[in-house]
Every structure is written in C-alpha cells, then in structure tokens.
Amino acid sequence: MDIATLVGIVACFGLMFTAILMGGSINAFIDVPSMMITIGGTLGATFTSYPLKDVLGVINVVKNTFLFKPQDPVAIIQQLVQFAQIARKEGILALENEIEKIADPFFRKAIQLAVDGTEPEVMRDILETEIAFVEERHKNGAAMMEFMATLAPAFGMIGTLIGLIQMLRTMNDPSTIGPAMAVALITTFYGAVMANVLFTPFANKLKVRSSEEILVKDIILAGILSIQAGDNPRILEQKLHAYIPPKLRKSMFE
C-alpha cells in the first residue's frame, strides 16, 4: 500500500474536520441535497463523457493509487545483468529456465521473445507497442480524474446558484437568508474538496505511477536487446545505469 497517498488524504480531511469543529458544529457542513448535486452531477457528467466500461474501471484506477507497488529499477537491472552472464556462458536459450521465475508478464514476454530467436527489430516493435498502449491506458485514467476535478467545482457552483435562487424567493423573510446562504455555499465547498483533495491528487499520483512503470519497461526492453546482441554484462550494466539517478547505481562488478 502507498502510505503517502493514505497519509495525505487523512491529513487533508483530518485538518479540515478539526478546523470545522474548532469553529462550530460539523452538522452545519452536512447537506444531502448539496451532495446529490455535486457528487451526482460529477458522476453523471462523467458517465456522459466516457464509455461505461471506462467509468466503471475508475474503481481500479483509484485502487492503483493506494495499492500499486512499483518495481525496483535497481533490482531489475541486477537481474538483467545476471541474465546477461547466463546468456554469455551458456547461450541465450539457457534463459528459458528463468522465465517461470519472473513475476512481471512484460519481462517474461521479453525473455520469451529473445529465447524464441525473434529478430531484434521485430522484438523492439512488439515491446514498444505494448509499452505505448500501457502508457495510453494510464493517460486515460489520469485524464478521467482530471476531468472529474474540473466537473466537481462546476457542479458545486451550480448547486450554489440553485441555493441562491431559492434564497432570493424568500427574501421577504430576513431570518431565512443566513441559513439559506450557508446551504448555498456548501455545494461550492463540496466541489472544491472533491477536486483538490481527491481527484487532482489522484490524477497526479497516477501520472507518477505511470512514469515509474514505463521506466522499468524501458529498462527491460533495453536490457533484453543488449543481451540478445551479446553485449558484455559490464557494458549492459553501464547502459542500464543511464536510466536511473547516480545515487541509485550499484555495480555488481565492484
């Protein structure tokens, strides 16, 4: 689980609730019609804008912000160096024995293509196409979150306008103006919270996760092509170290 995401959300809501309680009752910030307008409107417009399967898939998108466990690029590089050593000593076909030990489907596929004797350019095309479509799926998830972050404040404003209209119709009773104005503003509050505490941070976290995953896949692609070309394991390690910051680089030959 990504502790940072959980801590961030808990901190945001915790501080807001504390500030609300310090200034009065939490009940003043609970309004069911406002929730219906803001939450229902955001979800309804999202269903209108995206295919049903994509909207339902948003649950998995949100889950990925909490449960996604990124692969360690340093460990991947070390594993590729070990595979290069095996291929150099025993031939690339010896890597077939290592396929079942690999958990990552993309990594297994790359090794299998190399073992099967796939031409380097063909293998590059296959794996780069897969990387491109993975990246596109990630972009779609982040884009949906950004879209919802745009919608939530807009529906909050719509709710506020509805509340103001209702308030203006009862202007002859001054005692109702204060409570009616408070209710009108709650929808704007809900929209701002949804956009800035949930949807926008989720979109940014998905972009970060996507970059991490694509980096690992690029390392795997470069490593397998290098192994297939028969590069010296030391040379392969130097090539792959270029993908990560200097402070993370750990040579297996020191």
N, C-alpha and C positions, 0 to 999 in steps of 0.2 A: 504494500500500500504506500502511496505517496503521502508521507506525513505532512509535507509542506502545504499541499492543497487543503488537507483537512484542518491544519492549524490556521491557515489563512481564513477559511470560511468561518470557523469557530470564533476566531479573534474578531472578525468584522461584525458578526451577529452579536457576540458577547458584549462588545463595546457599545454597540447601538442600544441593546436592551438595557445596559447599565445606565447609559445617558438618559434613556427614556424614563426609567424608574427613578432616577435622581430628580427628574423634573415633574413627575406625576405618576399617573396610573397607566399601565400597559393597555388597559381596556380602551383608552382613547384612540389607540392606533389599530384597533381591530374593527374592520368594517367589511362584512361579507359582500355586499353589492360592489364595493370597490375592488375586491379580489376577483369577483366574477368578470368585471370589465377588463382589468389589467391582465390577469392570468389567462382568462378565457379568450380575450381578444388576441393576445400574443400567440397562443396556441392555434386559434382559428386561422389567423393570417398565415401562420407557418404551414398549416395543412393546405391552404390555398396555393401557396407558392412552391411547395415541394411535393414530389411523389409520396404516396402513403408509406411505402417501404422505407424511404429515407427519413421521414419524420419519426416513424416507429423505431428506426435504428438510432435515434438520438439518445435512447437509453444506454445503448452500448458506448456511444460517444462519451457520455458523461461518466460512465463506468471506467473508461480508459483514463480519464483524468485522475482517478483515485487508485486504480489497481494496476496500471501499466508499470511493468518492471523493465526498465531499459537494459539492454545487453551492454556488457563492459567491453568497449572497443579494445582496451589493452589485452584482455583475455582472448578476444577473437584474434588479434594479431599474433599472440603467442601460439595459439592453436594452429594458425596458418603456417607459422614458421616450423612447427613440429611436422605438419603435413608435408611441407617442402623438404624437410630432412628425410622423411619416409620415402617420398617420391624419388629423391635423388639417389637413395641407396637401393631401393627395391623396385623402382618403376612406379609410374602413376597408377597402374592397376591395383597396387597394394592399398591404395586409399579406399577401395571398395569395402574393406573390412572396417573402416572407420565411419561409414555412413550411418549405421544404426546407432552409433554413439552420439550423434548430433541431434539436438532437440529442435533447432531452428529449421523450418521447412525450406526457406530460401537457401540456407547454407547446404542442406542435404541435396537440393536440386542442383546447385552449382557443382558440388563434388561429383554427383552422378553424371552430369553432362561431360565433365572432364574425363571421368573414367570411361565413358562410352566413346571417347575419341571424337567428340564434336569439334568441328573447326572453330578456331578462336573467334573469328568474326561472327559466325552463327551464334556461338555461345554468348558473345557480348550483346548481340541484338536481342536474344531471348531474355537475358537477365536485365538488361537496361529497360526493355519494355515492361517487365514486371515491376521494376523499381518505379518507373514513371507512373504506372497505374496505381501503385500503392500510395505514392505521393499525391496523386489526384484525389483518391478517396479521402485522404487525410485533409486535403484542402477543402473538400466539400463539407466535411464535418465541422471544421473551424468556421467556414463561411456561413453555415446554418446558425451557429452560435452567435456570430457577429450580426446576422440578420435579426435574430431574436433580441439581441441587445439594442438594436435600432428600434424595433417594434415596441418594446416594453415601455419606454418613456412616452412614446407617441400615444399609446393607449392610456397611459396614466394621464396625459393631457386631455384626452377625450373624456375620461371619467371626470376630470376636474371641470370641464365645460358643462357636462351634464349636471354636476352638482351645483354649478353657478346658476345655470338656467332654473333649476328647481328652487334655488335660494331666492332668485330675483322675483319669482312668482309669489313669494310670501313676504315681500318687503314691508307689507303693511303691519307685520308683527315683528318689531325690532328684537324681541327676545329670541327669535329663531335664527337670526343672522349669524351669530357667533358659532353655534354648533353646526349649522349648515355649511359655513365656510370651512370649518375644520374637516368635515367629512369630504368636502370637495377637494381639499388639498391632499387627502390621504392617498388617492389614486396616483397622484404625481409622486408621492413618497414611495409607493409600492413599485412603480415603474423604474424609478431611479435605483432602488435597491436591487431589483432583478437584473438590471443592465450592468451595474457597476460591481456588484458583489458576486454574481453568478455567471451570467452569460459572457461578458467580456473577459474575465479571468479564465473561464473555461476555454474560450477560443484561443487565448494566448498560450495556455498550457498545452493545448493540442498541437499548436504550431511548434512548440519546443520539443514535444514528444516525437513529432514527425521528423524534425531535423535530426534528432538522435538516432531514430530508426533508419533513416535514409543514409546517414553517415556509416552505420555498421554495414549496411548492404553494399555501399560503395567500397568499403574496405574488403569485404568478402569477394566482390567482383574483381577488384584489382589483384587480390591475393591469389585467387584461383587462376586467373590469366597468367600471372607470373609463374605459378607452379607449372602450369601447362607448357609454358615457354622454356622450362628447365632452368630458371634463374637460381643462382646460388642463394641458399637460405639467408645469408647475411645481407645480400642485395635486396631480397624480398622484404626483410625486416626494415631496412632503411627506406624502401619505397613506402611501406605502410605507416611508418612513423611520421611521415609527412602529413598524415590525416589528423593527427592528434597534437595537442599542445606539448611543448618540450618537457614540461614538468611531469607529464604522464608517461614519457617514453622510458621503457625498461628493456634493455637489451638482454637477450638470452645467451649472448656470447661473451659476456664480461666475467 
